[in-house]
């Protein structure tokens, strides 16, 4: 009987946790403003078009070789827990270009 009581309490705590997490909102809910919406018979004010900013020049997308990427991944596929292992990875990355 004591074991079933523990499972019952654990189940209740789990349900409460799930309920609490599911009720949390990821972002605050924005309440609609109390300003009444204009009637559809009223035309919106005419505004002049705003000049859009000039497009920002971006760097071209780099071309990636699949074989080179796989070779780099295989070369860097080792544990990096010690300072020597970390330095080995840093050295490879710095000289691999």
Z-matrix of the N, CA and C atoms (Angstrom, degrees):
N
C 1 1.446
C 2 1.525 1 110.57
N 3 1.327 2 117.24 1 -33.44
C 4 1.463 3 120.53 2 -177.28
C 5 1.526 4 110.63 3 -67.46
N 6 1.354 5 116.30 4 -36.73
C 7 1.468 6 119.43 5 179.72
C 8 1.518 7 110.45 6 -65.92
N 9 1.321 8 118.73 7 -41.66
C 10 1.458 9 120.48 8 -178.97
C 11 1.528 10 110.26 9 -65.43
N 12 1.299 11 118.50 10 -33.50
C 13 1.461 12 121.89 11 177.38
C 14 1.530 13 110.61 12 -64.35
N 15 1.339 14 116.75 13 -40.50
C 16 1.459 15 120.59 14 178.64
C 17 1.527 16 110.40 15 -64.23
N 18 1.334 17 116.63 16 -43.75
C 19 1.455 18 120.11 17 179.38
C 20 1.526 19 111.45 18 -65.07
N 21 1.318 20 117.28 19 -36.45
C 22 1.457 21 121.39 20 178.97
C 23 1.535 22 109.99 21 -64.54
N 24 1.321 23 116.87 22 -46.09
C 25 1.473 24 120.79 23 179.31
C 26 1.524 25 109.70 24 -64.91
N 27 1.326 26 117.70 25 -42.52
C 28 1.460 27 120.90 26 178.08
C 29 1.529 28 110.65 27 -62.07
N 30 1.316 29 117.90 28 -39.92
C 31 1.460 30 121.78 29 177.66
C 32 1.517 31 112.39 30 -64.12
N 33 1.332 32 117.06 31 -41.37
C 34 1.467 33 121.26 32 178.79
C 35 1.525 34 109.99 33 -65.25
N 36 1.316 35 117.40 34 -43.55
C 37 1.467 36 120.78 35 179.36
C 38 1.522 37 109.93 36 -63.91
N 39 1.332 38 117.27 37 -41.43
C 40 1.460 39 121.04 38 178.64
C 41 1.528 40 110.76 39 -63.09
N 42 1.315 41 117.30 40 -44.47
C 43 1.465 42 120.59 41 178.64
C 44 1.524 43 111.44 42 -62.17
N 45 1.316 44 117.18 43 -42.35
C 46 1.462 45 120.33 44 178.32
C 47 1.526 46 110.93 45 -63.85
N 48 1.316 47 117.02 46 -40.05
C 49 1.462 48 120.63 47 178.77
C 50 1.521 49 110.76 48 -63.99
N 51 1.333 50 116.93 49 -46.17
C 52 1.461 51 121.24 50 179.53
C 53 1.530 52 110.01 51 -62.55
N 54 1.312 53 117.63 52 -42.15
C 55 1.455 54 121.58 53 178.35
C 56 1.520 55 110.69 54 -62.67
N 57 1.307 56 117.34 55 -43.54
C 58 1.469 57 121.83 56 179.53
C 59 1.519 58 111.04 57 -63.35
N 60 1.332 59 117.54 58 -46.27
C 61 1.464 60 121.40 59 -178.27
C 62 1.523 61 110.68 60 -67.00
N 63 1.321 62 118.12 61 -40.08
C 64 1.458 63 120.20 62 -177.99
C 65 1.526 64 112.22 63 -71.08
N 66 1.315 65 117.87 64 -22.73
C 67 1.467 66 120.83 65 179.56
C 68 1.518 67 112.48 66 -85.93
N 69 1.308 68 118.53 67 -10.34
C 70 1.457 69 121.19 68 179.91
C 71 1.514 70 109.36 69 -75.00
N 72 1.318 71 115.77 70 133.28
C 73 1.453 72 121.65 71 178.94
C 74 1.518 73 108.59 72 -93.25
N 75 1.351 74 118.76 73 133.71
C 76 1.460 75 119.86 74 -179.81
C 77 1.520 76 112.44 75 -67.54
N 78 1.319 77 117.77 76 -25.68
C 79 1.457 78 120.66 77 177.48
C 80 1.523 79 107.69 78 -140.28
N 81 1.322 80 117.01 79 152.66
C 82 1.459 81 118.86 80 -179.08
C 83 1.526 82 111.19 81 -63.71
N 84 1.301 83 115.10 82 145.14
C 85 1.452 84 120.60 83 179.90
C 86 1.521 85 107.74 84 -82.23
N 87 1.311 86 116.05 85 128.06
C 88 1.454 87 120.80 86 -179.68
C 89 1.510 88 108.33 87 -89.07
N 90 1.311 89 115.67 88 123.66
C 91 1.451 90 120.68 89 178.76
C 92 1.514 91 109.11 90 -79.04
N 93 1.316 92 117.98 91 139.80
C 94 1.461 93 119.30 92 177.68
C 95 1.525 94 109.80 93 -64.62
N 96 1.303 95 115.49 94 146.88
C 97 1.456 96 119.29 95 -178.31
C 98 1.519 97 109.67 96 -71.97
N 99 1.310 98 115.42 97 157.95
C 100 1.459 99 119.98 98 -178.68
C 101 1.522 100 111.66 99 -85.63
N 102 1.339 101 118.15 100 4.51
C 103 1.454 102 121.97 101 177.98
C 104 1.519 103 108.15 102 -73.50
N 105 1.320 104 118.32 103 127.11
C 106 1.474 105 119.15 104 -179.86
C 107 1.517 106 110.57 105 -68.46
N 108 1.309 107 114.94 106 146.79
C 109 1.450 108 120.81 107 178.70
C 110 1.518 109 109.70 108 -75.43
N 111 1.332 110 117.26 109 143.69
C 112 1.470 111 119.07 110 179.66
C 113 1.524 112 110.63 111 -68.16
N 114 1.308 113 114.92 112 151.45
C 115 1.463 114 119.86 113 177.61
C 116 1.514 115 109.30 114 -68.93
N 117 1.320 116 115.87 115 154.62
C 118 1.455 117 119.50 116 -179.27
C 119 1.524 118 112.05 117 -70.69
N 120 1.349 119 117.76 118 -18.98
C 121 1.455 120 120.00 119 -179.97
C 122 1.525 121 112.10 120 -75.30
N 123 1.317 122 117.43 121 -18.52
C 124 1.446 123 121.17 122 179.46
C 125 1.517 124 108.17 123 -87.50
N 126 1.327 125 117.02 124 125.58
C 127 1.455 126 119.68 125 -178.39
C 128 1.527 127 109.55 126 -79.05
N 129 1.323 128 117.39 127 144.55
C 130 1.460 129 120.02 128 179.35
C 131 1.521 130 109.83 129 -69.51
N 132 1.332 131 117.24 130 151.97
C 133 1.458 132 119.34 131 179.55
C 134 1.526 133 110.49 132 -64.37
N 135 1.303 134 115.06 133 144.18
C 136 1.453 135 121.16 134 -179.37
C 137 1.522 136 107.87 135 -85.23
N 138 1.312 137 115.71 136 127.87
C 139 1.453 138 120.24 137 178.64
C 140 1.513 139 108.65 138 -119.56
N 141 1.300 140 114.96 139 150.97
C 142 1.454 141 118.66 140 178.51
C 143 1.523 142 108.96 141 -76.69
N 144 1.317 143 117.20 142 146.85
C 145 1.473 144 118.59 143 179.98
C 146 1.524 145 110.39 144 -65.01
N 147 1.297 146 114.86 145 140.11
C 148 1.458 147 121.05 146 179.51
C 149 1.520 148 107.83 147 -89.40
N 150 1.316 149 114.92 148 133.04
C 151 1.461 150 118.88 149 179.22
C 152 1.521 151 108.65 150 -67.37
N 153 1.319 152 115.95 151 127.60
C 154 1.459 153 119.35 152 -179.79
C 155 1.525 154 109.13 153 -77.15
N 156 1.299 155 116.76 154 146.14
C 157 1.467 156 119.28 155 178.79
C 158 1.523 157 110.32 156 -64.44
N 159 1.307 158 114.79 157 153.83
C 160 1.452 159 118.76 158 -179.64
C 161 1.525 160 109.67 159 -65.50
N 162 1.318 161 117.54 160 143.67
C 163 1.472 162 119.24 161 -178.51
C 164 1.527 163 110.37 162 -64.12
N 165 1.304 164 113.71 163 143.37
C 166 1.458 165 120.37 164 179.69
C 167 1.524 166 108.37 165 -82.87
N 168 1.306 167 115.11 166 129.01
C 169 1.463 168 119.21 167 178.45
C 170 1.528 169 108.83 168 -71.39
N 171 1.312 170 115.71 169 125.81
C 172 1.458 171 119.39 170 179.81
C 173 1.522 172 109.34 171 -110.89
N 174 1.292 173 113.70 172 155.88
C 175 1.463 174 119.31 173 179.24
C 176 1.523 175 108.66 174 -69.64
N 177 1.320 176 117.94 175 147.04
C 178 1.462 177 119.35 176 178.75
C 179 1.527 178 110.70 177 -65.86
N 180 1.310 179 115.50 178 151.48
C 181 1.452 180 121.34 179 179.39
C 182 1.518 181 109.44 180 -66.42
N 183 1.327 182 117.59 181 127.97
C 184 1.467 183 118.62 182 -178.57
C 185 1.528 184 111.15 183 -70.05
N 186 1.295 185 115.55 184 148.00
C 187 1.458 186 121.68 185 177.47
C 188 1.530 187 107.52 186 -89.42
N 189 1.318 188 115.88 187 128.59
C 190 1.458 189 121.17 188 -177.10
C 191 1.517 190 108.71 189 -114.13
N 192 1.308 191 115.25 190 127.11
C 193 1.454 192 120.79 191 177.19
C 194 1.523 193 108.50 192 -85.59
N 195 1.307 194 116.33 193 129.42
C 196 1.459 195 120.20 194 179.81
C 197 1.514 196 112.62 195 -63.47
N 198 1.330 197 116.23 196 -40.95
C 199 1.468 198 119.57 197 -179.96
C 200 1.521 199 110.91 198 -65.55
N 201 1.328 200 116.01 199 -41.15
C 202 1.474 201 119.79 200 -178.85
C 203 1.533 202 110.37 201 -66.78
N 204 1.328 203 116.40 202 -40.82
C 205 1.454 204 120.57 203 178.85
C 206 1.520 205 110.56 204 -62.64
N 207 1.318 206 117.32 205 -45.01
C 208 1.457 207 120.86 206 179.17
C 209 1.525 208 111.07 207 -64.87
N 210 1.334 209 117.29 208 -38.89
C 211 1.468 210 120.31 209 177.66
C 212 1.522 211 110.85 210 -64.01
N 213 1.346 212 117.23 211 -41.10
C 214 1.465 213 120.11 212 178.01
C 215 1.525 214 111.28 213 -64.51
N 216 1.326 215 116.06 214 -42.13
C 217 1.465 216 119.24 215 178.75
C 218 1.523 217 111.58 216 -63.18
N 219 1.320 218 116.55 217 -42.29
C 220 1.464 219 119.58 218 178.80
C 221 1.523 220 111.45 219 -66.18
N 222 1.325 221 116.95 220 -36.62
C 223 1.461 222 119.99 221 179.43
C 224 1.530 223 111.11 222 -68.09
N 225 1.317 224 117.08 223 -36.21
C 226 1.465 225 121.14 224 -178.07
C 227 1.526 226 112.85 225 -91.08
N 228 1.316 227 117.47 226 9.72
C 229 1.460 228 121.52 227 -179.00
C 230 1.527 229 110.65 228 -85.76
N 231 1.317 230 115.49 229 73.16
C 232 1.463 231 120.72 230 174.77
C 233 1.528 232 107.82 231 -150.28
N 234 1.314 233 116.06 232 159.37
C 235 1.463 234 120.33 233 -179.69
C 236 1.519 235 109.85 234 -68.57
N 237 1.324 236 115.07 235 141.47
C 238 1.461 237 120.66 236 -179.35
C 239 1.520 238 109.45 237 -126.58
N 240 1.321 239 116.32 238 68.57
C 241 1.454 240 120.99 239 -179.33
C 242 1.524 241 112.21 240 -101.16
N 243 1.286 242 117.21 241 -31.20
C 244 1.462 243 119.88 242 -177.42
C 245 1.526 244 109.84 243 -95.64
N 246 1.313 245 115.90 244 165.18
C 247 1.457 246 120.80 245 179.54
C 248 1.527 247 110.87 246 -63.19
N 249 1.330 248 117.38 247 -36.68
C 250 1.465 249 120.52 248 179.82
C 251 1.525 250 111.09 249 -66.05
N 252 1.340 251 116.82 250 -41.28
C 253 1.462 252 120.23 251 178.64
C 254 1.529 253 111.08 252 -66.67
N 255 1.329 254 117.09 253 -40.22
C 256 1.455 255 120.57 254 176.98
C 257 1.525 256 110.98 255 -63.21
N 258 1.327 257 116.49 256 -42.17
C 259 1.458 258 120.57 257 179.83
C 260 1.528 259 110.68 258 -65.40
N 261 1.334 260 117.13 259 -37.65
C 262 1.464 261 121.09 260 177.64
C 263 1.527 262 110.63 261 -60.83
N 264 1.338 263 117.06 262 -42.99
C 265 1.459 264 120.80 263 178.90
C 266 1.519 265 110.85 264 -67.04
N 267 1.333 266 117.35 265 -43.55
C 268 1.467 267 120.53 266 179.18
C 269 1.521 268 111.30 267 -61.71
N 270 1.309 269 116.42 268 -41.80
C 271 1.466 270 120.56 269 -179.85
C 272 1.523 271 110.12 270 -63.78
N 273 1.332 272 117.96 271 -42.58
C 274 1.457 273 120.74 272 179.65
C 275 1.526 274 110.40 273 -63.42
N 276 1.324 275 116.88 274 -44.31
C 277 1.462 276 120.47 275 -177.90
C 278 1.525 277 110.16 276 -65.52
N 279 1.336 278 117.22 277 -39.12
C 280 1.461 279 120.40 278 -178.78
C 281 1.523 280 112.13 279 -68.75
N 282 1.323 281 117.07 280 -32.14
C 283 1.458 282 119.73 281 -175.75
C 284 1.539 283 112.89 282 -101.12
N 285 1.306 284 119.11 283 -3.26
C 286 1.462 285 122.24 284 -173.98
C 287 1.516 286 113.85 285 -79.61
N 288 1.284 287 119.10 286 -8.48
C 289 1.467 288 119.71 287 -177.17
C 290 1.481 289 109.18 288 -78.74
